[in-house]
Amino acid sequence: FIDGYSLPKYESAGGPVGDSVGPAPKLLKYEPAGGSVPAVVSDSAVGPSPIHTTNVAGSAQSSSPQLSEQGKDSEEVTSDALGFGSKKEKKNDEEKAAADDIVYKYKVNETGEHGVVLIINNVYFKEKDKADRKSSAEDAKRLKELFEGLRYQVIVHEDLPAEEIRTKVSAIAAGLVTKKHDSFICCILSHGNPAGVEGVDGKTVTVAELAKSINSTKCPALHGKPKVFFFQACRGTEVPEPSTADSSGQWLPNKEEEMVADGTARALPPEADFLFGFSTSDGNVAARGVYSGSQYIKALCEFLDPKYSSRLSLDELLLLVNYKVSGNPIDYKMSYKYHQMPEIRSTLRGKFYFKK
């Protein structure tokens, strides 16, 4: 879905189809063995926006169970592509360890809860031209299981208008985060636009407003500690053409569905120690599966799992997310395949590690 925009209409073989993005070729029907291949939708449109994930040769992905997004084969391919476990990697790790000695590391609470995670999942919108985001429940479920496993207190709120998003973020950060905690994380799953994320009332909350509401002045317990935001939302309607074809690290979606910390008293600027993870780059759409959720949240949960997060810092984990999501060609029925590019924005002063 393309969150929050009225877009040009186009015709399918069977007649008018819901609003979509950009030049609008006609829809094609795929009839593989065992049923039709559903399409991907992006996270910012009115109505279903047909998108099909393809393999590197441009053909529709197989529905074989061996290629499921959580399958063993896909994990091994990703690991091989990134060079984990090689002799060269081990040597590089030794060199990296020496360099890391000079990089600041945030203190982590290794005995109790790490902190608080707030998940805001907006599904049903009041405006008739805003498509509901039913598959977002899968994203929220994945995030809740992930962070509970990483020893965070997880709080979930659904279908909040803009003003409630602001008040919930500030109230929970100020009221529940203590000096014993090492971080605060907020995940917002919603429609979005270039200015920010949208409440179910269609009004926008900017990233700057969210950051200001939990800086160290407003939340003294978070002074000098990571304050992390993850956004699954579109940031515009653009579907930019890639400069070169990306044939590695492709995303393997579910083929049976449519794809639409340190506690010191050191003086710091109020903008310090923030990290913002966006599902897509400024101005662009973000894809989300009609049934299983978004590729960005899937990749985020995959790499924040202790399998990786026990040895890599948060910034390194998000580079893995960027690598995987950007390598997934998505077919919007245009003259090229769209590659979604997540974005990391950070004022962290050091490395932050999740310790299970």
Secondary structure, DSSP 8 states (H G I E B T S, - for coil): -EEEE----EEETTEEE----SS---------TTS----BEETEESS---BEEB-TTSSB----GGG-TT-HHHHHHHHHHHTTT-HHHHHHHHHHHHHHTTS-B----SSS--EEEEEEE----SSTTS---TTHHHHHHHHHHHHHHTTEEEEEEES--HHHHHHHHHHHHHHH--TT--EEEEEEES-EETTEEE-TTS-EE-HHHHHHHTSTTT-GGGTTS-EEEEEES-S-SB----SS---SS-----TTS------------TTTTEEEEESS-TTB--EEBTTTB-HHHHHHHHHHSHHHHTTS-HHHHHHHHHHHHHT-EEE-SSSSEEE---EEEE---SB-----
